[in-house]
Amino acid sequence: MSLKPTPVNDELYEYLKMNFSSEDDFLHQLLIEAEHEGIPNISISQEQGLFLQFILKTINAENVLELGTLAGYSSITMARALAKGSHLITIENEFKHALFATRKIKEAGLDDIIEVQNSNALDFLNIYKPDTELDFIFVDADKPNYARYLDLLTPMLKIGGIFAADNAFAFGFVASSAPERNPEDVKSITGFNKYFRSHPQYFVSMVPVGDGIIMGVKIK
Ligand SMILES: C[S@@+](CC[C@H](N)C(=O)[O-])C[C@H]1O[C@@H](n2cnc3c(N)ncnc32)[C@H](O)[C@@H]1O
């Protein structure tokens, strides 16, 4: 046992990418094409992808909701870990992103599983009524609304289902009193982490993968 966690230096990160990645040539190419089309490269990282797939398989997820599609990288990654007949809805407010993702999802042969909704997440959630309770929710959109997303989505998540949110380390600044990047987002994330961690309906953990994923299993 060690007192401090092992920092992921460049050498370790290469090892992770070589051995514990969910990225294949298709996803690699997707990122290149997205960049050519002016879509920012802010997708989940490849080892985060494998970790999300691990969780989805562990809980046998069939009904998944994602907020923040971007180019479809995480949707495709997650859908690949779902059983046939599963459903993943992903919400994206930028038309250009939604259009690109829809095209790539079709190319990936996953359009029978993934449904892209070009909508503002809050507008969508205010009218959304899933046919079946959700097994897994992945939030990777506008940081100031994470707590509202949690409040709106908790009643739609089954007991034993998981709510996960990306960038829980706030680009590395979550513990900083004077963040140099996106101070408003950092403040929102810090507030959200605290709110989620003490939520009476969840058992919550912080996973130091990528920029941190905070995840909670719904217990009541
Ligand atoms: C970090 S990116 C998502 C990355 C994606 N999950 C992946 O890993 O491949 C965030 C995305 O959320 C979208 N977004 C931001 N605010 C939103 C909102 N209120 N409703 C829907 N989408 C939103 C942005 O346009 C952007 O495409």
PDBQT file of the ligand as one rigid body, heavy atoms in Angstrom, charges set to zero:
ROOT
HETATM    1  C1  LIG A 301     -17.467  17.962 -23.849  1.00  0.00    +0.000 C 
HETATM    2  S1  LIG A 301     -18.515  17.957 -25.204  1.00  0.00    +0.000 S 
HETATM    3  C2  LIG A 301     -19.194  16.342 -25.180  1.00  0.00    +0.000 C 
HETATM    4  C3  LIG A 301     -18.182  15.278 -25.550  1.00  0.00    +0.000 C 
HETATM    5  C4  LIG A 301     -18.791  13.915 -25.816  1.00  0.00    +0.000 C 
HETATM    6  N1  LIG A 301     -19.533  13.443 -24.670  1.00  0.00    +0.000 N 
HETATM    7  C5  LIG A 301     -17.701  12.922 -26.115  1.00  0.00    +0.000 C 
HETATM    8  O1  LIG A 301     -16.971  12.581 -25.170  1.00  0.00    +0.000 OA
HETATM    9  O2  LIG A 301     -17.549  12.506 -27.258  1.00  0.00    +0.000 OA
HETATM   10  C6  LIG A 301     -19.872  18.902 -24.697  1.00  0.00    +0.000 C 
HETATM   11  C7  LIG A 301     -20.982  19.001 -25.716  1.00  0.00    +0.000 C 
HETATM   12  O3  LIG A 301     -22.172  19.414 -25.026  1.00  0.00    +0.000 OA
HETATM   13  C8  LIG A 301     -22.872  20.315 -25.843  1.00  0.00    +0.000 C 
HETATM   14  N2  LIG A 301     -23.720  21.130 -24.976  1.00  0.00    +0.000 N 
HETATM   15  C9  LIG A 301     -23.346  22.141 -24.152  1.00  0.00    +0.000 A 
HETATM   16  N3  LIG A 301     -24.403  22.620 -23.486  1.00  0.00    +0.000 NA
HETATM   17  C10 LIG A 301     -25.477  21.911 -23.885  1.00  0.00    +0.000 A 
HETATM   18  C11 LIG A 301     -26.848  21.937 -23.560  1.00  0.00    +0.000 A 
HETATM   19  N4  LIG A 301     -27.338  22.801 -22.685  1.00  0.00    +0.000 N 
HETATM   20  N5  LIG A 301     -27.673  21.050 -24.164  1.00  0.00    +0.000 NA
HETATM   21  C12 LIG A 301     -27.182  20.141 -25.043  1.00  0.00    +0.000 A 
HETATM   22  N6  LIG A 301     -25.890  20.078 -25.394  1.00  0.00    +0.000 NA
HETATM   23  C13 LIG A 301     -25.036  20.941 -24.823  1.00  0.00    +0.000 A 
HETATM   24  C14 LIG A 301     -21.778  21.094 -26.559  1.00  0.00    +0.000 C 
HETATM   25  O4  LIG A 301     -22.275  21.700 -27.731  1.00  0.00    +0.000 OA
HETATM   26  C15 LIG A 301     -20.748  20.021 -26.830  1.00  0.00    +0.000 C 
HETATM   27  O5  LIG A 301     -20.944  19.425 -28.072  1.00  0.00    +0.000 OA
ENDROOT
TORSDOF 0
